């Protein structure tokens, strides 16, 4: 093989590796956090691609030289990276779901603000839990697990082959599990606040002169925030368990996409 052909083959392979990492880094938590400039994300994807290149090179037999086939592989690699990033991003989606349920019960939904980054309304508790989850993911080295899972993806889905995507049932089940997990995390605080509603309601029946609306909101806010901060020490184990669950989803995705 001539030197020019060798360089061309290496560059085409590197671009395929970069496309998968770029897709993942743009979306996945920790790497693709909101507010991080896209150039920084692409630079990180480039650095990770350089580090991983020798490993993928040893696993890849040949990269197609046909232009149309190569464009198809680029689209496939970007798609694989984006889907992996979306599945991993469910880590923060679970916590945001829990935060939205807590906000609803406390009454913070009335105070939702516009997030200047994504231009959408964001729940206060949901944002707080998302930021805290990102910090905990770094603390438990979850970013190492994400990188290891991405490296493993090349064993299941080589760069020079196509994919056989799973049916929609798999993705629907994941969405259902995200909602269920978010509800489980929020349930202790949600249930306690519901009991507080019942207690204040009984109090209003006992003391009819009491202005219920002037009492219920301060009580629920103080009680809800107290419970939220008391639960923070337990979030580490919760995030660790969620990481294991999401990594299991990622490998289910790999097995479903294996050609």
C-alpha positions as CSV (number, residue, x, y, z in Angstrom):
1,X,0.0,0.0,0.0
2,X,1.4,3.4,-1.0
3,X,2.0,6.1,1.6
4,X,-0.7,8.3,0.1
5,X,-3.3,5.5,0.2
6,X,-2.3,4.7,3.8
7,X,-2.8,8.3,4.9
8,X,-6.1,8.5,3.1
9,X,-7.4,5.3,4.7
10,X,-6.2,6.5,8.2
11,X,-7.9,9.9,7.7
12,X,-11.2,8.4,6.6
13,X,-11.2,6.0,9.5
14,X,-10.4,8.9,11.9
15,X,-13.3,11.0,10.6
16,X,-15.7,8.1,11.2
17,X,-14.4,7.7,14.8
18,X,-14.8,11.5,15.3
19,X,-18.4,11.5,14.0
20,X,-19.5,8.9,16.6
21,X,-17.8,10.7,19.5
22,X,-19.0,14.1,18.3
23,X,-22.6,12.8,18.3
24,X,-22.3,11.5,21.8
25,X,-20.4,14.5,23.3
26,X,-23.0,17.0,22.0
27,X,-25.8,15.4,24.0
28,X,-24.5,13.2,26.9
29,X,-24.4,14.6,30.4
30,X,-21.1,15.8,31.8
31,X,-19.6,16.1,28.3
32,X,-22.5,17.9,26.7
33,X,-23.6,20.1,29.6
34,X,-25.8,23.0,28.6
35,X,-23.8,26.2,28.4
36,X,-20.6,24.5,27.2
37,X,-19.6,26.1,23.8
38,X,-20.0,23.7,20.9
39,X,-16.3,24.3,19.9
40,X,-15.3,23.0,23.3
41,X,-17.4,19.9,22.8
42,X,-16.0,19.3,19.3
43,X,-12.5,19.8,20.7
44,X,-13.2,17.2,23.4
45,X,-14.6,14.8,20.8
46,X,-11.4,15.3,18.7
47,X,-9.2,14.6,21.6
48,X,-11.1,11.4,22.6
49,X,-11.0,10.3,18.9
50,X,-7.2,10.7,18.8
51,X,-6.8,8.7,22.0
52,X,-9.1,5.9,20.7
53,X,-7.8,5.8,17.2
54,X,-5.2,3.0,17.7
55,X,-7.8,0.8,19.4
56,X,-10.3,1.2,16.6
57,X,-7.6,0.8,14.0
58,X,-6.7,-2.7,15.3
59,X,-10.5,-3.7,15.2
60,X,-11.2,-2.4,11.7
61,X,-10.5,-4.5,8.6
62,X,-11.2,-2.0,5.9
63,X,-13.0,1.3,5.3
64,X,-15.0,1.5,2.0
65,X,-13.4,3.8,-0.6
66,X,-16.7,4.3,-2.5
67,X,-18.0,7.8,-1.8
68,X,-21.6,7.0,-1.4
69,X,-20.9,4.1,1.0
70,X,-18.6,6.4,3.0
71,X,-21.2,9.1,3.3
72,X,-23.6,6.5,4.5
73,X,-21.1,5.4,7.2
74,X,-20.7,9.0,8.3
75,X,-24.4,9.4,8.7
76,X,-24.5,6.0,10.6
77,X,-21.7,7.0,12.9
78,X,-23.3,10.4,13.8
79,X,-26.6,8.6,14.4
80,X,-25.1,6.0,16.6
81,X,-23.3,8.7,18.7
82,X,-26.5,10.8,19.0
83,X,-28.6,7.8,20.1
84,X,-26.0,6.7,22.6
85,X,-25.8,10.2,24.0
86,X,-29.6,10.4,24.2
87,X,-29.8,7.2,26.2
88,X,-27.1,8.3,28.5
89,X,-28.8,11.7,28.9
90,X,-31.7,9.9,30.5
91,X,-29.7,10.0,33.7
92,X,-30.5,13.7,34.0
93,X,-34.0,13.3,32.5
94,X,-34.9,11.0,35.4
95,X,-33.8,13.6,38.0
96,X,-35.6,16.4,36.0
97,X,-38.8,14.3,36.1
98,X,-38.5,13.9,39.8
99,X,-37.9,17.6,40.2
100,X,-40.9,18.5,38.2
101,X,-43.1,16.3,40.3
102,X,-41.7,17.9,43.5
103,X,-42.2,21.4,42.1
104,X,-45.8,20.6,41.2
105,X,-46.5,19.4,44.8
106,X,-44.7,22.3,46.5
107,X,-46.2,24.9,44.2
108,X,-43.1,26.0,42.4
109,X,-44.6,25.4,39.0
110,X,-46.0,29.0,39.4
111,X,-42.5,30.2,39.5
112,X,-41.0,28.4,36.5
113,X,-38.5,30.6,34.7
114,X,-37.4,30.8,31.1
115,X,-34.0,29.0,30.7
116,X,-31.9,31.4,28.5
117,X,-29.9,28.5,27.2
118,X,-32.7,26.4,25.7
119,X,-35.5,29.0,25.6
120,X,-37.9,26.8,27.5
121,X,-39.6,26.9,30.9
122,X,-37.6,25.0,33.4
123,X,-38.6,23.8,36.9
124,X,-36.4,25.2,39.7
125,X,-36.1,21.9,41.6
126,X,-35.5,20.0,38.4
127,X,-32.7,22.4,37.4
128,X,-31.2,22.1,40.9
129,X,-31.3,18.3,40.8
130,X,-29.8,18.2,37.3
131,X,-26.8,20.3,38.3
132,X,-26.4,18.2,41.5
133,X,-26.6,15.0,39.4
134,X,-23.9,16.3,37.0
135,X,-21.6,17.0,40.0
136,X,-22.3,13.6,41.5
137,X,-21.6,11.9,38.1
138,X,-18.2,13.5,38.2
139,X,-17.7,12.5,41.8
140,X,-18.4,8.8,41.1
141,X,-16.3,8.8,37.9
142,X,-19.4,8.1,35.7
143,X,-17.6,9.9,32.9
144,X,-15.1,7.0,32.9
145,X,-18.0,4.5,32.5
146,X,-19.4,6.6,29.6
147,X,-16.0,6.6,27.8
148,X,-15.6,2.8,28.5
149,X,-19.1,2.2,27.1
150,X,-18.3,4.2,24.0
151,X,-15.1,2.2,23.5
152,X,-17.1,-1.0,23.9
153,X,-19.5,0.2,21.2
154,X,-16.9,-0.5,18.5
155,X,-17.0,-4.2,19.4
156,X,-20.7,-4.4,18.9
157,X,-21.0,-1.8,16.1
158,X,-17.8,-1.6,14.0
159,X,-17.3,1.6,12.0
160,X,-17.2,-0.3,8.7
161,X,-20.6,-2.1,9.0
162,X,-24.2,-1.1,9.0
163,X,-26.7,-1.3,11.9
164,X,-30.0,-3.1,12.5
165,X,-31.9,-0.7,14.8
166,X,-34.1,-2.1,17.6
167,X,-37.9,-1.8,17.2
168,X,-39.8,1.1,18.8
169,X,-40.9,-1.1,21.7
170,X,-37.4,-0.8,23.2
171,X,-37.5,3.0,23.2
172,X,-41.1,3.2,24.5
173,X,-40.1,0.9,27.4
174,X,-37.2,3.1,28.2
175,X,-39.4,6.3,28.3
176,X,-41.8,4.5,30.6
177,X,-39.0,3.5,32.9
178,X,-37.7,7.0,33.0
179,X,-41.1,8.3,34.2
180,X,-41.4,5.4,36.7
181,X,-37.9,6.0,38.1
182,X,-38.5,9.8,38.4
183,X,-41.8,9.1,40.3
184,X,-40.0,6.7,42.6
185,X,-37.3,9.3,43.5
186,X,-39.9,12.0,44.0
187,X,-42.4,9.9,45.9
188,X,-41.1,10.3,49.5
189,X,-41.2,14.2,49.2
190,X,-44.3,14.1,47.0
191,X,-46.1,11.8,49.5
192,X,-45.0,13.9,52.6
193,X,-46.3,17.1,51.0
194,X,-49.6,15.4,50.1
195,X,-50.0,14.5,53.8
196,X,-49.2,18.1,54.6
197,X,-52.1,19.1,52.3
198,X,-54.4,16.7,54.2
199,X,-53.2,18.1,57.5
200,X,-53.8,21.7,56.6
201,X,-57.2,20.7,55.1
202,X,-58.2,19.1,58.4
203,X,-57.0,22.2,60.3
204,X,-59.1,24.4,58.1
205,X,-62.2,22.3,59.0
206,X,-61.3,22.6,62.7
207,X,-60.7,26.3,62.5
208,X,-63.0,27.7,59.9
209,X,-61.7,31.3,60.5
210,X,-58.3,30.3,59.3
211,X,-57.3,31.6,55.8
212,X,-56.1,28.4,54.3
213,X,-54.3,30.0,51.3
214,X,-52.2,32.2,53.5
215,X,-51.0,29.1,55.4
216,X,-50.7,26.3,52.9
217,X,-48.1,27.9,50.6
218,X,-45.5,28.9,53.2
219,X,-45.9,25.6,55.0
220,X,-45.5,23.6,51.8
221,X,-42.4,25.6,50.7
222,X,-40.6,25.3,54.0
223,X,-41.6,21.7,54.5
224,X,-40.7,20.7,50.9
225,X,-37.3,22.5,50.9
226,X,-36.5,20.9,54.3
227,X,-37.2,17.4,53.0
228,X,-35.3,18.1,49.8
229,X,-32.1,19.2,51.6
230,X,-32.5,16.3,54.0
231,X,-32.5,13.9,51.0
232,X,-29.3,15.2,49.5
233,X,-27.0,12.8,51.3
234,X,-28.9,9.9,49.7
235,X,-28.6,11.2,46.2
236,X,-25.1,9.8,45.7
237,X,-26.3,6.2,45.9
238,X,-29.4,7.1,43.9
239,X,-27.3,8.5,41.0
240,X,-24.9,5.5,41.2
241,X,-27.8,3.1,40.9
242,X,-29.3,5.2,38.0
243,X,-25.9,5.1,36.3
244,X,-25.9,1.2,36.4
245,X,-29.4,1.1,35.0
246,X,-28.6,3.5,32.1
247,X,-25.4,1.7,31.3
248,X,-27.5,-1.5,31.1
249,X,-29.8,0.3,28.6
250,X,-26.8,1.3,26.5
251,X,-25.6,-2.3,26.2
252,X,-29.1,-3.4,25.4
253,X,-29.0,-0.8,22.6
254,X,-25.7,-2.2,21.4
255,X,-27.0,-5.8,21.3
256,X,-30.1,-4.7,19.4
257,X,-28.0,-2.8,16.8
258,X,-25.4,-5.5,16.3
259,X,-25.3,-6.3,12.5
